Structures are given as C-alpha cells and as structure tokens.
Amino acid sequence: MINPTPGISLVSKLLIGGLTVATVGGVYVATQQPLMFQFVSQKVNDIVTPKPLIGTLTPARDLRGTWSSSLRGKGFQIYGVFVTGPATTKVYEDGDIELKIDSVENNIGNGQITYSNMCATGETTVPGVKTFSVPKTCNPNSGAQPVTMKISGSAIEFTTPEGTVMAGSFTTDIMSGAMSLNTPSGVLKGEFHLSRQK
C-alpha cells in the first residue's frame, strides 16, 4: 500500500523497523558503521528548526514556475536520532523535490509539491550488544500534493501535506532552507536545495 503522504514519513517506517530490531533482536546483520552515520547527530544539532515568517514584505521576485532539486537525489536530506530504552537509532533520508508555484498574490503562493527517488537508511545501536544496520527502504514516487506558501521579501515558508515545515530564502534561480517534522518518536530535521527550471 502506498503511503498517502509520502516523503519524510518514510523515515518513520524505517525508525519503527530499527526499533523493532533493537527490541526483538531482529534478523538484520551487524555491519560496520557507514561514515555518513558519524555525522547524523551533528547534523541534527546544527540544523535550525524553521520558524514562522515575521512580517509581510512584498515578494522580492516572481516565484512562479517549477523548482526542482539542485542536485539529483539531494533535493532534500533529513536526519534523526531517537533514543528508546537502551537503543539509539539514527536515520537518514534523501530524495528529489519538484515544487510548482502556480500563483502568488500579495504574500500567498499556491502550487503543488511532488517527492521522488526517496530512500532512507538507518542503524540501531544497543550498548554492549552490537550495531544493527536497518536495510535501505525506498518509497514509490508520490503524486503532486497541494501546498500553500507564505512569502515575505526573499523568505518563503510552507507546510507540506505530511506536516513537514519548510522555511528558507530564494534568489532569482535558487531556493534553499531548513525543514522539520515532529513525529511520535522525536523531531526529524533536514535541508532542501532547489533550482528554478528554465
């Protein structure tokens, strides 16, 4: 069954799998820690949780058009560290975003967001036992979901259908910022980087 609100929610599935491995013993094989997981905790600490926009300045530029991942497969990157009992699970997901902005009136933009190429990996560590790799999990590409944006000056903020808050800034051709999602297990944080398509 395809998740009706794909994207960052994929990490929640991976997290449940990782915690199951830790608590039940699972069937996953203990492997050497991928280098990327050494940086997950630092990324979670460094990424600032997006804050709501303050003020309503006239948009600095015309945002209408299609914005997509600046680097294929890295349109968004999200990280999480979750502690349950003695186990610590680290998760990482990346993928592509296509953001179509159809209209901007005053300080409100309307459009659609689509996720694709979404894959997540993880590892669960149980002190004194071992580290379990949670297998890479990928979601089918999502369909376009409606999104409403708040725009002020060169700042943009919106919440995706699954509840991810995305806030950042834009120039004529580049849009980037931070993203955050509260889950029952904790907060996921990440970054997004988009370029306007010609």
Beta strands, then each sheet from edge to edge (+ up, - down):
strand 1: 65-69
strand 2: 76-84
strand 3: 87-105
strand 4: 108-126
strand 5: 130-138
strand 6: 145-152
strand 7: 155-159
strand 8: 165-170
strand 9: 174-183
strand 10: 186-196
sheet 1: 5+ 4- 3+ 1- 10+ 2-
sheet 2: 5+ 4- 6+ 7- 8+ 9-
end
